[in-house]
Amino acid sequence: MGIPEKIKRIEEEMKKTQINKATEHHVGLLKAKLAKLRNEQDERREQGTGSGSSIGYDIKKSMDATVVLIGLPNVGKSTLLNIVGLLDSASSGSYQLLNQEMIGLKEKEKSKARKENIGFIFQNFNLIDELSVYDNIELPLIYNKVSSCDRKKKVEAIAEKLGISHRLKHYCQPAS
């Protein structure tokens, strides 16, 4: 079976699969396979035209999906995260966030896009020990001038998604 047939089969399976908590992992795996097959198809096309193949990343996140980045040491995972987080600039290629090209933005525009659209969870947490879990989640929303009512809803939604709703009143030192 060729790549186009594999792509079609996965797309059909995704259409038939109802997305919910029980199937979200399976759908995520299907999307990863689909992206890999499409990249392979593109590389074969490029090689066929004599333009050579390029090494890079192609990530498309839609709706409420989780993206996992796994790889061997020194393959560029942190570099990619720095570019996606607008902390570093790509040397070539394209990066679109909400249908807006990010490559070539001035630092002030990057800062605004980062503030409004990007959140970081660091490996070593970087939480403020003196604040509760709720307050640590709420703090960036305060900086973004989100209304009190909306902040409460967003904090609760984030805590629910992370499975820490029961710890919102705890302080961070014992929470980690």
C-alpha positions in Angstrom: 0.0 0.0 0.0 1.4 3.4 -1.0 1.6 6.6 1.0 -1.6 8.2 -0.6 -3.6 5.1 0.3 -2.3 5.1 3.9 -3.1 8.8 4.2 -6.6 8.2 2.9 -7.2 5.2 5.3 -6.1 7.3 8.3 -8.3 10.2 7.2 -11.3 7.9 6.9 -10.7 6.4 10.3 -10.4 9.9 11.8 -13.7 10.9 10.2 -15.4 7.8 11.7 -13.9 8.3 15.2 -15.9 10.4 17.6 -13.6 12.6 19.6 -13.9 12.4 23.3 -11.8 11.7 26.4 -11.7 8.0 25.7 -10.5 8.4 22.0 -8.4 11.5 22.2 -5.1 9.6 22.6 -6.0 7.3 19.6 -6.9 10.4 17.5 -3.6 12.0 18.5 -1.7 9.0 17.4 -3.6 9.0 14.1 -2.7 12.7 13.6 0.9 12.0 14.3 1.0 9.1 11.7 -0.8 11.4 9.2 1.7 14.2 9.7 4.6 11.7 9.3 3.1 10.3 6.1 2.5 13.7 4.6 6.0 14.8 5.4 7.4 11.6 3.8 5.2 12.2 0.8 6.4 15.8 0.5 10.1 14.7 0.8 9.6 12.1 -2.0 8.0 14.8 -4.2 11.0 17.2 -3.5 13.5 14.4 -4.3 11.6 13.6 -7.4 11.9 17.2 -8.6 15.6 17.4 -7.8 15.2 20.1 -5.3 16.6 17.9 -2.5 15.0 17.2 0.8 14.9 19.5 3.8 15.0 18.5 7.4 12.6 20.3 9.6 9.4 20.1 11.6 5.8 20.3 10.5 3.3 20.6 13.4 -0.3 21.4 13.0 -2.3 21.7 16.2 -6.0 22.2 15.9 -8.8 22.4 18.5 -7.9 21.3 22.0 -5.0 18.9 21.3 -1.9 18.0 23.2 1.4 17.9 21.3 4.2 15.7 22.6 7.7 16.3 21.5 10.0 13.3 21.9 13.5 12.8 20.5 17.0 11.8 21.0 19.4 14.3 22.7 20.7 17.1 20.6 18.2 16.8 17.8 16.6 20.3 18.3 13.7 19.8 20.7 14.6 22.8 22.8 15.4 24.9 19.8 12.0 24.1 18.3 10.3 25.0 21.6 12.2 28.3 21.7 11.1 29.1 18.2 7.5 28.1 18.8 7.5 30.1 22.1 8.9 33.1 20.1 12.0 33.2 22.3 14.3 32.5 19.4 14.1 33.0 15.6 14.2 30.4 12.9 17.0 30.7 10.4 14.6 29.6 7.6 11.2 28.3 6.9 7.8 29.5 8.1 6.0 29.6 11.5 2.3 30.6 11.6 0.4 31.2 14.8 -3.3 31.7 14.4 -2.8 32.2 10.7 -0.2 35.0 11.2 3.4 34.6 10.1 5.7 34.8 13.1 9.1 34.8 11.3 10.4 38.3 10.9 8.2 39.9 13.6 9.8 42.7 15.7 10.5 41.9 19.3 7.5 44.0 20.5 5.1 42.1 18.2 6.6 38.7 19.4 6.2 39.8 23.0 2.5 40.7 22.4 1.8 37.3 20.6 3.6 35.4 23.3 1.6 37.3 26.0 -1.7 36.7 24.4 -1.3 33.1 23.0 1.5 31.1 24.4 1.9 29.5 27.9 4.9 27.7 29.2 5.1 24.9 31.7 8.7 24.5 32.6 10.3 21.2 33.6 11.3 22.6 36.9 7.9 24.4 37.3 9.2 27.9 38.0 6.2 28.5 40.3 6.1 31.2 43.0 6.3 29.3 46.3 4.5 32.0 48.2 1.4 31.8 46.0 -1.2 29.0 45.9 -1.6 26.8 42.8 -4.7 28.9 41.9 -2.7 32.2 42.2 0.2 30.8 40.1 -2.2 29.9 37.3 -4.1 33.2 37.6 -1.0 35.4 37.6 -0.4 35.5 33.8 -4.1 36.2 33.3 -3.9 39.2 35.6 -1.0 40.5 33.5 -3.1 40.0 30.4 -5.9 42.1 32.0 -8.4 39.2 31.9 -11.5 40.1 33.9 -11.9 38.5 37.3 -14.9 36.4 36.2 -13.1 35.1 33.1 -9.9 34.4 35.1 -11.8 32.2 37.6 -13.3 30.2 34.7 -10.0 29.9 32.9 -8.1 28.9 36.1 -10.6 26.2 36.9 -10.6 24.9 33.3 -6.8 24.7 33.2 -6.7 23.0 36.6 -9.3 20.5 35.5 -7.3 19.8 32.3 -4.1 19.2 34.3 -6.0 17.1 36.9 -5.1 19.4 39.8 -8.4 21.0 40.7 -8.3 19.4 44.2 -4.9 21.2 44.8 -5.9 24.8 43.9 -5.8 26.0 47.5 -2.4 24.4 48.2 0.8 26.3 48.1 3.3 25.2 45.4 6.2 23.9 47.6 4.1 20.9 48.9 2.2 20.6 45.6 5.3 19.8 43.5 
